[in-house]
Amino acid sequence: MNLRIPGPIPVPTDILEDMSKPMINHRGPEYKDLLLSTTDRLKRVFETEGDVWIITGSGTAAMEAAVVNTLSPGDKVVNATIGVFGNRFTDIAEAFGADVITLDFPFGEVIDLDVLRKCLNDNPDVKAVTVTHNETSTGVTNDLQSIAEVVKGEFDKLILVDGISSVASIPMSADAWGLDVVATASQKGWMLPPGFAFMSFNERAWAAHAESRMPKFYLDVAQYKKYYEIGQPPYTPAVSIMFALDNALDQLLSEGMGSVFERHAAVGQFTRNGIKSLGLQLFPRDERYASNTVTAVTIPDGVDATALVGKLRTDHDVIVSGGQASLAGQIFRIGHMGRTTESDIQDTLDAIENVLPKVGFNG
């Protein structure tokens, strides 16, 4: 099977094999060594001297943790969103009582800095801005560094980042860019199965935590800090994924994160070039902001999107994703995170070329 969705991604065999190791005591010395070692290497990937926490849960758990550990009910929050997953920050913050201003930008576009700047000017009492770095529902990557310069440099607000499909795949520097909290998840560029979320948390975030009154228990970073100091997790972790994480981090850092980013960029460009060579159109309005972890493709007129995705599966064992929400039936998406090769993508492109005429494409 050629799994080409935006996550879970194919996991390298050697990393999968590490998950078959015998269980260890998560309160014992072996786990302590593993926890300290993996956390130190995670900080290198996040490019931070601050804290990084390992949470057993999905990426959404880390997004919720970002909100509940820094905000209080009634706090005014700006959520700048360009897609389905960006919208999730609004849902989470509102569920815990925040007063959310949602800046909706058209699907397929990036955040307009002038619109964000005006919103912050008009609402000086805003406590935080939430933003998704890489939006897998639309195949678009926001210019996070420039966004952070506005939020931090011009307005000195907290910035909480969904980096679920960007960290370990697309350049991101938590400290250099002044990112207070960054959330990510294991089933993306980390080359791991689902089950872990990782979150960076800087000193500004800790100051916000001291004032935060949103309810929290399992996701309270104070508990993670307390237990980390004795080399333990606060709650039972996914031990098997810890073994896999140990291997994956070694592979990422041995390759060098610069090389990892370049590899993702090369495969992303290869995918986009191949899609255009088939006479198809990329969904992002401006290719400069097209994601290097997932390519979104516009469904041509006359083509049945469900039939296209279905025949790729049944005829070629290629699994791609359709569109979500208002984009259902309008786009399909090809994931290329982790150890994806040009050969993997070429097989996908060949399958698409074969299927297109069968589902109504006359291009």
Phi, psi and omega in degrees: 000133177259093184278108186236046174260167182282025178123138001297152181255164174299134181258128179306145186301319183294328178288320176299319182297327178298334181288349179271002179296152179299150178295152174234166178286117181287357172252011184255177185293328181295318180290324178302313179300318181295316181297313182294319182292313181292323179296318179299319181285327174300320179300325179293323178289317178290343186057060180219148170263356180278197182274149170227132183246143176256118183245129172282107185165183180273176175300327178298327176299319179290324175298315177297319178299321178300320182286307190287340181271354183234348188236166177233156175305135181094344177299140178272129184231138171258121173253111178266113189234143179237013182182188185299317183283330171298322179299334182299326178299322176298313182300317181293310184297319179293325179298331180259012170093010177286154175266101191259127168262114181263118174265101181271119174256150184303138176302132182101353180242169177260172177294131176276114185297326180293322177293317177298316180300316179296318179299317180290325174297319183283345183228074184294344181272008177298135180269321187209158173241132175250144185204147173261127181291306184236117186264103184287342179287342182234353181071034184237139176249121176289153174279082187297323181298316179292323177298315180296325178297324177289308186295315184269308187290322183265329187236351176054049176254159171297144172234124181247125192241130165274104177250029189303315183254019179239316183299133183079007178225325185234140182307132179200130179234105185302313184283312184298329181265359177071034182276120187286315177223133175230127180252142175211179185215154193290333190275016180250237185292352181283351178068034184236164172289167172297155175139339177240146166237147177238145183215125172272150189209110186265185184295323177297322177294322178295323177297321177292323179300321181299335181258350187291136180239008175291144180294142179199146175219285181300327185259014180286114184294341176298325177289322178296320179294315181302313183282327178300326181296341175250011175076033181225159169275154179290331183224168184301122182269171172278087189300319181300322180288333175298319177299317180293320179300320180303314180291314183299319179294321177300318181294315181298312186284332175292321177292326184095129186295328176300317178292324177299314180296318180296322179295317177296320179296320181293316180292323176299316180292322177300318180295313181296318178298319181294319178298315181293327180293339177275000181084016179262162184247134174292148180282319179306136184295327182233114186297341177300334182254013178292139185290146174266007176244342177207135179253123177261132187237132178288133176287124181293156175303137177087355180260133177275112185298318181296320178295320179299308181296320182293317182288329174299321179289307188286324184271332188228359181058033175254125185250110175245171180254146172276187177277162181241154177053233183292348180266002177300128182080357184256333181219165162229161189229139181244118178274143178212058176259169175069222186274028178298134180249166175297329177296318176302317181289321179298320176300320179294315180297320179297320179294318179298316180300322180289323187277327188309311181296337182280346183242018171105008181272124181246017183287000000 
